Amino acid sequence: MEVPQVQTINRIGCDRGQNNLAVVAPAKGFGKFFSGKEVKHRRRPNQKRRQSLQSAKKFRALKKWDKRERRWMESVNHTISSKVVRFAQYLNADVVIEDLEGCRDTMKQRKKNRVDSGESRHSWAYYSLEQKLDYKLALKGLRIIKRPAPYTSKSCSTCGTLGERKGHDFNCPNGHYHNADLNAARNLSRWDGFCCSLDLKRDAPQWRVPVDARIHVPLG
């Protein structure tokens, strides 16, 4: 199969997480959210089932249960990655993601991950989505670009100032307020994932993306 050669002029950021499995956005305007509510709703009771099978030493049934859970998550990631690629195609954009390799969760987050079905399964799900994005983008002549993770969620995507994330919200000391995941996605897109706030005030590159481009994007 011949892969098309596309001259991209734009970049969109893709922030991965648990509250939202993925949020994609260019530097300005609205983003596309992929909620993690259904995954959490399914995984928490599944974790109790896994623990029950482990306690009963029913390892064959446990292995079968894990495979079923993984197949379902693979299907979810296929759906998300396909929609992200369509979004990227529409904007003629490469996709910038955080390089999560080597990152370590806080003790609080590790504990929460175990409740949600195990830290290793979260790490696998992130990698699975990354793999699918990589090969699907390549088939369209687009790229996935990995950038260091620090500060993408701590800097304001409007002015570059270090701010504070509280749950779903990001608060900037200069009065800018954003959805935290959308803020991180914009930072990845606009600042190309640099692991600093670029002297806090320096203007970021202006990618040529129509502000209202996402309103009529055919992602359904």
N, C-alpha and C positions, 0 to 999 in steps of 0.2 A: 504494500500500500504506500502510495506516495503522499508524504506529509506536506501540506501547504506551507509556504514561507510567507509569514505575515509581518509587515512592518508596523509594530504597535507604537502608538503615541501616548497611551494612557496606562495607568496602573490603578488597580483597586486593591484595597487591603482586605484580608480575611482573618478575622479574630475567632479563634476556637475556644470553647469553654463548656461549662456544664449547664448553666442557666439557659444560655443559647448555644446550641451545638456549633453554630457558625453565624457570624455577622459579616456581610460584605458591603463595602462602600468605597466610593471614590473620595477625593479630598473634601468635596462640598456636596450638600444635598442629602437626600434620604438614602438609607441603606436597606438591605434585604436581610431579614431576620429569620433564622431557623431555630425554633424553640426546642429546648431540651425537656419540656414538661412530660411529654409522652414517654421518653426514655426513663426518666426518674420514676414515673408512675409504674412502669413495668419492672424496673430493676429492683426496687426496694422489696416487694413481696417475693421476687425471685431469689433475693439474697437469703431470705428466711428459709425458702425451700432448699437452697444449696446447703445451708447450715444443718438442716434436718437430715439431709442425705449423708452429709459428712459424719454427723454424730452416729447415724445408723450404719456407717461404713458400707453404704451402697454405692461403691465407686463406679460401677458400670452405669448405673442410672445417673450419677452425677456427671459423668463424662458426656452422656447423651444430652443432659440438660444444658451443659455448657455449650455444646455444639449448636443446639437450637437457638440459644441466646446470641451466639456469635453470628449465625446466619441472619437472624433478624437485624442485628446491628449493621451487618454488611449491606443489607437491603436499604436501611436508612441512609447510610453513607453514600450509596450509589445514587439515591434520589437527590440528596443535597449536592453532591459533586456535579451532577448533570445540570442542575439549575444554576449553580455558580458558574459553570463553563458557559452556559447560554448567556448569562449576564455579562461575562467577560467578552464573549463574542460580540454582543450588541454594542459594547463600548470600545471594541478593539483594544482590549486591555490585558496586560499581564497581571497575574495575581501574586501579591506579596503576602507571605505568612510569617509568623514568628518561628524561629528555630527553637523548638522546645526540647531538643536533645540536651540532656545533662541538667535540665531544670529540676529543682526540688521544691515540692510543696511545703508549706508551713506545717507545723504539727497539727494545728487546728484543721487545715484542709485535708491532711492525710487521714485524720480520724473520720472526717465527713466522707471522704472517698470510700473508706472501708464500709461505712454504712450503706452507701449508694451502690455497692457491689464490688468493691475491691479496686485498689489503685492501679493494679496491673491491667485490668480491663479498660480503665479510662485511658491509660497510656496507649494501649493497643488501638482503641477507637480513634484517637487523634491521628495515629500513624496510618491507620486504614484510610481515613478521609484524605490525608495528605497524598498517599499513593494514588488514589483514584483521581484526585485533582491533577496530579502530575501527568499521568498518561492520557487523560481525556483532554487536557489543555494542549499537550504535545500533538495530538491528532488534529487539532484545529490550528496548529502553527503558533500557539501561544505558549508562554512560559510560566512556571511557578518559581518565585524568587524567595529565598529564605533569608531572614534578617534577625539579628540578635533580639531577644525578647525584652531585656530591661528597658524600663521607662515608656514602653508603648502604651501602657495603661496608667501611667503616673503623670504624663504630660498633657496639657490642654491642647487639643487639636486646632483650636482657634488662634491662640497666641504663643504657645510653647512653654508657658509657665508650669512649673511643677505644682500639682494640686493633690487632692485627696479623693480616693474612691471609697464610697460608702454603699455597699450592696450593689444595687443596679445603677447608682448615680455617680457621676464624676463632678466634683465641685472645684472650680478654679478660683483662686484668690482675687482674680480680676473681674469676677462676676459672670463668668461663662459657665453654663450648666449643660451637661450632656448625659445621654445614656452611656454608661461606662463601656459597654462592649462596642457601641458605635464609635465612641471616642477613640478606642484602641484601633479599630479598623481604619478610621480616617488617618490616624498617625502613621500606620503602616503604609497607606497609600501616599500620603502627602510628604512624609519625611523619609520615605524609603527605609524605614526601620532602623535608623541610627539609634544607638543605645545612649543617647543623651538628648537634652532638650534644645540642642542647637543654639547655645548662647541665649536661650529663653526668648529672645525677641526677634531673631533673624527671620526674615520672610522665607517661607518655604516655596519650593517650586510649584508653579500653578499648572497642574496637568489639565490638558484641554478636554474637559468632560462637561457636557451640558448639565447645568444644575438640576434641571427637571427631567433628565434622561430616564430616570427610573420609574417615573409615574406611569408610562405606557409600555414598559418593558414586558414582552410576552414570556413570562416565566411559568405560567400555569401548566 
